[in-house]
Amino acid sequence: MSNTNRLSLPLVQPSQAQKHVTVNEALLKLDAFAQLAIRSRGVTVPPVAPAEGDLYAVGAAPVNDWAGQAGMVALFSGGGWQFVPPQTGWRGWIQDEGVPAIWDGTDWLVGAATLSPNGSAFVHRSIETDHTVLAGAASTTGTLIPANTLVYGVAGLVLSDLGGTATAWQLGVDGVSANRYGSGLGVATGSYAKGLTSTPIAYYSDTALTLTADGGGFGGGVVRLVVHLAELTLPRP
């Protein structure tokens, strides 16, 4: 055997000359894969100017120096690319998305906390947006809560004063509960909301959030909103 089974680390062979070359290569691979920090996933075109030690999760139908390496983890080391097949259950951090992921044997599942033998995952996600508040009595976001998810709560931070005549505001779901995720919230920059539900709430259709002014109307401003949720993925056939 010339390489290890999991990380494909090169092994020193009997009577091998320049053993330090093999050992150093193995250490560089171990340095890259021991704490798996992947620059990006699903990438098919190698980056033009990668840095030493960069890792990428190669997507389907890759080209150029990655041709034929779909599904591999590509490591840039020694001025060239090395490829290692991920093992089911590997956990990594996807740097450009800022999320953890598990390799299910076919794909990287973002936010997966558990994984069944056939790839069904219990996924936790945080969906963030900076919502520009429109002048008026209420302002509704675009879809923030995907269908068939379980919401634990919503956090919010006022990035710029909401202005107008509002003395406070509520955060909720229009037509359901105007203050589900907070009431009496401040209108000044730095004010925040931490809206926990007493029990996680299931949403079966795509849903927006609505900010409702108290004591008057909004004049503008920006609020950063983050929905914290869980969802189930299907097992593979």
LINMOPE-V724649 format. One record per run of one state. SS is the DSSP state (A for helix, B for strand, O for the rest). FROM is the first residue (numbers start at 1). LEN is the number of residues. If there is no record, write none. Layout:
# LINMOPE-V724649
ss: [SS & SS]
from: [FROM & FROM]
len: [LEN & LEN]
This chain:
# LINMOPE-V724649
ss: [O & B & O & B & O & A & O & B & O & B & O & B & O & A & O & B & O & B & O & B & O & B & O & B & O & B & O & B & O & B & O & B & O & B & O & B & O & B & O & B & O & B & O & B & O & B & O & B & O]
from: [1 & 3 & 4 & 10 & 11 & 19 & 34 & 37 & 39 & 41 & 44 & 55 & 59 & 64 & 67 & 72 & 78 & 80 & 86 & 91 & 95 & 99 & 104 & 108 & 111 & 112 & 116 & 121 & 133 & 136 & 137 & 138 & 146 & 149 & 161 & 168 & 174 & 177 & 178 & 185 & 186 & 192 & 204 & 207 & 215 & 218 & 219 & 222 & 233]
len: [2 & 1 & 6 & 1 & 8 & 15 & 3 & 2 & 2 & 3 & 11 & 4 & 5 & 3 & 5 & 6 & 2 & 6 & 5 & 4 & 4 & 5 & 4 & 3 & 1 & 4 & 5 & 12 & 3 & 1 & 1 & 8 & 3 & 12 & 7 & 6 & 3 & 1 & 7 & 1 & 6 & 12 & 3 & 8 & 3 & 1 & 3 & 11 & 5]
